């Protein structure tokens, strides 16, 4: 207690504004969590079912995603931790998840502020943090049973550790990068690229020390090596889980379905008419138009074979993969054009949130199911949970807040995306840490273009967005100020 008291006194003395803002944010987060509750999207089901299976060994079969074995479309960390929290008595589960996620948003904003302060003035760093908090749908998704906020937080932690490693700030070690990226990868598969790069960087640093005969044996270096091994071990265990149930050493078994959504459902591209895989799918779906639907809807056509036991989830995913690759091979030019177009359309596509509307509108009506704790404890009914505090005006205000962001989403996001592009150029030209930030922004933005057009897939990139937006905005303001000053000087000479 004495140590905590001294730590708080130190924080209050060194960072009084942060402490006061944090306290206010904490109170508001608690109110929102108690009075608004937790909401789900259809994809929340994957987290709920996988988490329930990892925690209890029980599988909720829902066709066509997991009939006999758990789907590993999403990674396990968020699923397992949320399952532990939701196993607590009502209303702890539906209160704790949004509360923790709101706190993660605040901590992410502080990390963004800290990183920016290393390169710009304190005033500009504050502006960058404010811009981060103002990015659309951040607080909406903090109230959702989805991993986007956790992804966002882990990406910011990775950037923080990367900065300290690159600038050799003690205590830091490349092994912590491996651990951070492993945790991020086990929360969302997108970060596997960071994990692979971190391993290579860590190994390179270790071999460099061996060749120079300068092996660091300080406690934090040993801790970094242990952390790296723990992270790699976690990845291996998860790949072993997939091997056990799907017979493949991979992070997910949904590569085929994911690619199918991007190539067929989004781009409306198909294999050639004489393709055997197209004929095989048409035997089930009958029409080409039916095949241009999300993989979940197309998967329904495999129902008779599932029930007969003649096909498995793994085999279906391989069929989707073959179909998507054939379509991609047959329409490479059209797909390239589609990706270039999406570069500018995806950032202004509002995140999917229709199920929140349903839940909030039910809560404001006479809904006998909404207050039944037994129902809300089920995997797929968390949205029917009555929050701990009955504050109708708060839920109605939250619904209005969502409608407001939906209505204006394309306009601010379109503007900030242009600022981010300018900031990316500035970051890459700056070299060092900022160059890495700029490259990561472009790389991950490009990767997201191959999937479904949904703004929620950009939420996890918001720390990168905030840094690049601030750099772009600052550069443009400085440039315009210089032009204005020059114009005034010319007028004075006249």
N, C-alpha and C positions, 0 to 999 in steps of 0.2 A: 504493500500500500504506500509506503514511504517513497519507493522508487517511482511509482505511478504518479504520485503527487508532485514530485520534483520534475518529472517529464512534462506534466501538464503546465507547471509553472514556467518551465523553459519554453514551451511552445507559445504560451500566452505572451511571454516577454519578447520572443523573437518574431512570432507571426500572429499578432493579435487579431488581424482582420480574418485570416484563415480560420482561426479558432472560433471566432464569433459567427462567421458564415457557416462553418461546419456544424456548430450547435443549432443554428436556425434550420439548416438543411436536415439535420437529424430529427428535429421536432416535426417538421413538415412531412418528412418521409414516414414517420411513425403514424401521423394522422392519416396520410394517404393509404398506408397499408391496412390500417384498422377500419377505415371508412369506405374504401373503394374495392379492395379485394384483389383476387388473382383471376386472370383470363387466359383463354386458350385459343389457339389456331388449330386447324386440322393437323399440322405437322407436330403439334404438341403431343399427339398420341404416340409418336415414335419414342419420345423421351419417357413418357409415362409407362409404356409397356416394357421397354428395355430396362428402365430403372426398377420396375417391379420384379422383373425376371432376375436381375442381378442381386436384388436384395432378398427375395423370397424363393426364387426358383420356379415361380408360377408364371405361365405364359398365357396372356389374354389373346386368343386367336381372332384376328380380324382380317378377313380376306380383302384384297389379294396380297397384302404386304407381309403378313406372317401367319401362316396356317399351322405349321408344326414346329418352327424354330424361330427365335427372336430376330427381328430385322435389325441390321447394323447400319442403317442408312445414316444415322448420326452416331457420334462418338460417345463413350460411356461416362465421362466424368460428371457432366451436368445431369445426366439421367440418374446416376446412382445417388449423388448428393441430394437432388430434389426428391427422390423416392424416400430417402431417410427423413427429410424434413416433413414431407406429406404424410408419413406414417404416424406423426404425432397427432394427438387428439385435436378436434376442431376447437378453436379456429387458429391454432398455432401454425399449421402448415401454410394455409393460404395467406397468412399475415407475414410470416418470416421470409418467404421467397421474394415478394415484391420489396419488402423492407431492405433485405440484403442487396438486392439488385439496384435499388435507389442509392444505397451507400456506395456501391461500386461505380455508379455514374459520377458521384462526387469525387471519389478518389482518382478516377480517370481524368477528370477535369484538373485536379491538382497536379497530376503528373504532366499533363499537357502544358500547364502553366510553368512548371519547373523546367521542362525541356526548352520551352521558348525563351525563358529568361537567360539561358546560356548563350543565346545568339542575338537577342534584341533587348531593348530597354524594358524595365519593369512595367511601364505603362502599356507597351505593346503586348507584353506577355499576358497582362490582365485582359486586354481586348481579345487575345486569342482564346483564353479560357472561357470568356463570356460567349464568344462565337461557338465554342464547342457545346456549351449548355443550351444554346439557342437552335442548334441543328434539329430539324424536324423529327418527330416521332421517337426521340431518345427516351423521354419520360413515359411515352405510351407503351413502348416495349419493355420498360422497366416493370410494368404491371402485368407482363405476360409470362406464361410458362414456356419460354423459349430461351435459347442460349445466347442470343445476340449480345446482350449486355455483358455476360461473362466473357464472350469472345473479345468484345471491345476492351474490357478491362485487362485481359491477358495480353492483348497486343500492346497496350500502353506500358505494361510491366516489362514486356520484351524490349520496347524502345528505351525504357529507362535503364535497364541492365546493359543494353547494347551501348548506350552513350557512355556509361561508366567504364565499360570494358575498353572501348575505343580511346577514351581519354585517360586510361590507366588510373582511374580513381579508386582508392582503397576504401573498403574491401570490394574487390571485383575479380571475377575469373571467368574465362570463356565457358567453363563447365556449367555455370549458372544459366548461360544462354541456352544450353542444351536442355536443361531442366525446364526452363520457362516455355520453350517451344514444344517440348514433349507434352507439358500440361495443356498448352493451347491446342495441340494436335488431337489430344484425347478429349477435347471439348468440341472442336470442329475440324474436320479433315482438311480444310483449306490450308491450314498452317503447316502441313507436312513439308511444304517447300522451305519454310523457315527452319524446320527441324533438321532437314537434310543439310542446309547451308550452315547451321550452327555446329553440327557434328564435324563437318569438314574444317570449319574455322578452329574448333577446339583441338582437333587432331593436329592441324598445322601448327598451332601454338605450342602444343606439347612436344612435337618433334623438333621445333625450332629451339626449345629449351634444352633438349637432349643434345642436339648437335653443337650448341654453344656451351654445353656443360654448365648451364645455369638453371637447374631445376628448382622451381620455387616450392619450398616445403613449409611455408607459413600456414597457420591453421586455416585461413580463409581459402587458400589454394587447395588444400586437402579436402575441405568442405565442398569446394567447387567440383572436384573430381568425383566425389561421392554423389553429389547432386546429379551430375551428368550420367553416371551409371544408373541411378534410380530412374531418371527420365527414360533412358534407353530401355531399361527393364520393363517399365510400364508400357511402352510401345510394343515390345516383344510379347508381353502377356496378352495385350489386346489382339494382336495379330494371331496369337495362338488360340484365342477364343474364336476368331473367325475360321481358323483352320479346323477347329473341333466341330463346328456346326455347319460349315460350308465347304470344307476341304480346300481352302485357299489361304495362303499367307498374305493377307491384305488388311488394310485399315477399314475397308467397307466392302460390302458385296453389291453396292448399288451403282457401280460405275456405269453399267449399261442403261439403267433407268434414268440416271441423271443426264447422260449424253443424249438419250432419246428425247427428253423434254426440250433440250436446247436445239437439236437439229430438226426433229420432226414436228413436235408440237409448237415450238416457237417460230422456227424458220419455214415450216410447211414444205420440207424437202423429203423426197421419197427415193428409194432405190429404183433402178431402171425396171421397166415393165416385165422384162424377161428374167428378173432376178429370182432365184429360188426362195430367198428369205421373204421377199414381198409376197410371192404366191402362198407361202406357208402362213403368213399373217392374214392374208385375204381369205383363206379357208375358214378362219375364225371370225374375222370382223366384217367380211363381205364387201365393204366399200372402202375406198381410199380415204374418204372424208372422215370415217370413223377412226382411222389410224392416226389422224392429226389431232389427237386428244392427249391429255396428260397420261403418263404411263399407268397411273392407278386405274383410270377408266378403261384403258386398253387391256390392262391385266385381267379385267372381269371376263374377257373372252376365253381365258384359260380355265375358267371355273370347273367345267366338267372333268378336265384332266386332273385338276387338283383334287377333286373329290374322289376320283377314281384311283388316285395315287400313282398316276403314270408320269407326273412331272413334278419337279421341286422348285422352290424359290430360286435356287442357284441356277438351274437350267433356264428359267424364265429370264433372269437377268442377262444371261449369256445370249439369249435370243434377241433381247432388246439391244445389246451391244452390237451384235452382228448387223442388225437392221440399221442402227444409227451410222455405223461405219460405212455400210454400203451406200446409204443416202449421202453421206459426206463425200465419199469418193466420186459419186455420180454428179454432185453439184458443188464442187469445190469453189468455183467462181461465185456462184450465187450465195454460198455460205459466207465467203469473205466479204461480199457486199453487205450481207445481213449484219455481220459483226461490226463493220465500219459505221453502219447506220445506228446500231444499238449503242455505240460509244457515246452518242449524244442523247439518245432517248431513255436509256436505263436510269441515268441520274435524276430525271424528272418524272419517273414512274413511282407513284406513291406506294408505300408499303401496304401489303395486304392486311386488313384489319376488320373484315366484315363480321367475324364472329364476336368481336368485342361489342359491336352494336347490338347484336342479338342478346347477349348477356345483360348489357346495361338496360336495354328496353324491357327485357323480362323482369328485371329487378324493380322497375318503376311501375309494373303492373301487378295484378293479383296472380301471383305465381306460387301455387301451393308447394311445388317442388323446391323452390329456391331456398327455403330455410331448413331443409332436411339434412342434418349432418351425416346421416347414413349414406345418402345419395352422393353428397359431395366428397365422400371419402373414396368413391370408386375412381378408377383410372381416368375416365373420360368425362367426369362431371364436376370438375373443380370450379367451373364457371357458375354452377348452380349453387355454390356455397354462399350462404349469407355472410357478409363480412362481420367482424367482431362488433363493430359499431354501426348502428342503423342511422346513416346520415344521407337521406335521399338527395338533398341539395348538392352534396359533394359528388355523388355519382352522376347526377345530371350535369353538373359543371364539367366533370371529366368527359362526358359524352360530347358536350359543346366544344370542349378543347380539341377533341379528336376531329369533329366536323370542321372546325376552323383550320386545322392543319391540312386536312384533305383538300379543302377548297383552294388554299393558296400554295400548296406544296410545290407544284412545278415552277412557280416564279422565283421564290428565293433559292431553291435548289439549283435552278438553271444559272442564276447569277453567281452563287458561291462556287458552282462547279467551274465556271470560267475563271474565277479568282484562283481556284485550286490549280488549274492548268498553268496559269501564269506563275503561281508559287512553286509548282513542280519544276519549271524551267529555272527559276531562281535557285531552288534547292540543289538541283543537279550541278549547276555552275558553281555553287559554293564549295562543292567537294566535301570530303569528310562525312560526318554523321548526317548532315542535311542531304547530301547526295544520296545516301542510302535511303532516307525517307522518301525522296522524290522517286527513286527507282521502285521502291516497294509500292508507292501509290499507283504508279502506272502499271506495274506487274499485276497486283491484285485486282485492280480495276479491270484489266484485260481478262483475267481469269473469270471474273464474275460475268462478263459479257457472254460467255459460252453457255450459261445456264438459263434459268427462267427470268424474264423481265419483271423484277420485283424490287422496289427500293429497299426492302428489309435486308437484302443481301449486301447492301453498302453500309448498313449501320455499324457492322463490326469494324469498318475501316475509318470510322469517324475520328479517331486520334490522328491518323494520317491526314484526313481531310482538314481538321482544325489547324494543324501546323502549316499545311500548304496554302490554305485560305488566308491565314494571317500574313504569310510571306508575300503572297500575291497582292493582297490589299495594301500592305505597307509599301511595297515597291511602286504600285500605281499611284498612291497618294504622294510619295516622295517625288516621283517623276512629274506629276501634275503640279506640285508645289514649285518644283524647279522651273517648269515652263512658265508658271504664273509670275515667279520672281523675275525671270528673264524678260518677260513681256513688260513688266512694270519698269524695269531698268531702261528698256528701249524707249518707253514713253517719256521717261524723265529726261533722257538725252535730247529728245525732240523739243 
